[in-house]
Amino acid sequence: MDYIGLFKELHRRELPSGGWSFSGSPQMSLETTCLAMFSLLAEQLSSAAHIIRPLLHAQLSDGSWPSFIGDGEPSWTTALAICVLNSAGDSSGARERGLSWLLKTNGREANWFWRWKFKLADRAVRFDPDRYGWPWLPGSASWVIPTAFSVVAIKQFTACSRSELSERRIRRGVDMLLDRVCVGGGWNSGNSVVYGLPLQAHVDVTAIALLALQDEERTPVVKASLGWLKQRSSDIESVESLSWCILSLFVYQEPVEHLKARLATLIGGGRDIRNNATLATAILALKCGEMIHPFEVLR
């Protein structure tokens, strides 16, 4: 696989001011920038201070990160940013400020009124509102992807010194993920059942949720979801979904070389992949097993 060519293509798309947009926009996307930085850190860890500089400059005064540069609103990307700084071994204090914000942020189910509403008044969805995680943006309900990345970020950063608060937030987030699992395994973006109808699981969401559960007990829910992902992996044609599938199956010690070979065929030289976040994630998946996994949680 021509990794050098893919890295060059990713570098070519870097914004003049640093960071990356999704696809040709001049506005830096935190999600895309974080995913690209993982790739750069794997290749140039000695240059970590230079690589993460745009990320440090983007941090908001409350310790969070926005979705896009220029936005003043905190977002779920705070968890991704912490994961990048974990990989870089950053000692600037940015991680601590980010973690403080993350530990104080909840899905709105944490509020008694919304718990009451979801339990008694809102029959459209089925989930336990006492099990809440993290939202995309403050003030909204918990969703699977923000919760999964937040759990990974906290687990990574507090692995050697976990406080009572961080442990409590991890457990609540894990409980929320286990509560939202789809019938037959896997996850979609939010709830598993709406208006009495079971919703279908999504590959990328399932893979990311499983990353958050990698060091948890292999319960029937985890086993069923891992089995669902393995079964679906054989016919995935989406570069983004296949990339997340590889990153997740690898931490569960499942064989992924055949999936990497298929991904290499799908991605080619990378020039046809317009979404920079997709390109960066594909590079991480192709390098899986040859670099430190950006979302691995030590047991």
Secondary structure, DSSP 8 states (H G I E B T S, - for coil): --HHHHHHHHHHT--TTSS--SSS-SS-BHHHHHHHHHHHHHH-GGGHHHHTHHHHHH--TTS---SBTT--S--THHHHHHHHHHHHT--SSHHHHHHHHHHH---GGGSHHHHHIIIII--SB---TTS----SSTTS---HHHHHHHHHHHHHHTTTS--HHHHHHHHHHHHHHHHT--TTS---SS-SEETTEE----HHHHHHHHHHTTTS---HHHHHHHHHHHHHGGG---HHHHHHHHHHHHHTT---HHHHHHHHHHHTTSTT---HHHHHHHHHHHTTTSS--TT----
